[in-house]
Amino acid sequence: MINTAEEKGFSKGVEQGIEEGKRQVDISLLDILDDETIAAKTDLDLDTVKKLRDTLTKK
């Protein structure tokens, strides 16, 4: 039972790490590409890219 819980925890951690890595790539593209291109080349939809850009430019 412990192994199953450990495996689930490990898998969740890996998934979170992958998602954070994708987000960092998306953020790095914001200064060199337009929103439509980022959306077309990543897993994000256009609205999410726009929200990400808005959030980062307000800081």
C-alpha positions in Angstrom: 0.0 0.0 0.0 2.8 2.4 0.8 4.4 1.8 -2.6 1.1 2.7 -4.3 0.8 5.9 -2.4 4.5 6.7 -3.0 4.0 6.0 -6.7 1.0 8.2 -6.9 2.8 11.0 -5.1 5.8 10.6 -7.4 3.7 10.6 -10.5 1.8 13.7 -9.4 5.1 15.5 -8.6 6.4 14.6 -12.1 3.2 15.9 -13.7 3.4 19.2 -11.8 7.0 19.6 -12.7 6.2 19.1 -16.4 3.4 21.6 -16.2 5.6 24.2 -14.5 8.3 23.6 -17.2 5.7 24.2 -19.9 4.5 27.4 -18.2 8.1 28.6 -18.0 8.6 28.0 -21.8 5.3 29.8 -22.5 6.5 32.8 -20.4 9.8 32.9 -22.2 8.1 33.0 -25.5 5.9 36.0 -24.6 8.7 38.5 -25.4 9.5 37.1 -28.9 6.2 35.7 -30.3 2.6 36.9 -30.6 -0.2 35.3 -28.7 -1.6 33.4 -31.7 1.8 31.7 -32.5 2.3 30.7 -28.8 -1.1 29.2 -28.7 -0.6 27.3 -31.9 2.8 25.9 -30.8 1.9 25.1 -27.2 -0.9 23.3 -25.4 -2.4 26.6 -24.3 -5.5 28.1 -25.8 -5.4 31.7 -27.0 -7.4 33.0 -24.0 -4.9 31.4 -21.6 -1.9 32.9 -23.4 -3.6 36.4 -23.3 -4.3 36.0 -19.6 -0.7 35.0 -18.9 0.6 38.0 -20.8 -1.8 40.3 -19.0 -0.8 38.9 -15.6 2.9 39.2 -16.3 2.7 42.8 -17.8 0.8 44.0 -14.7 3.6 43.2 -12.4 
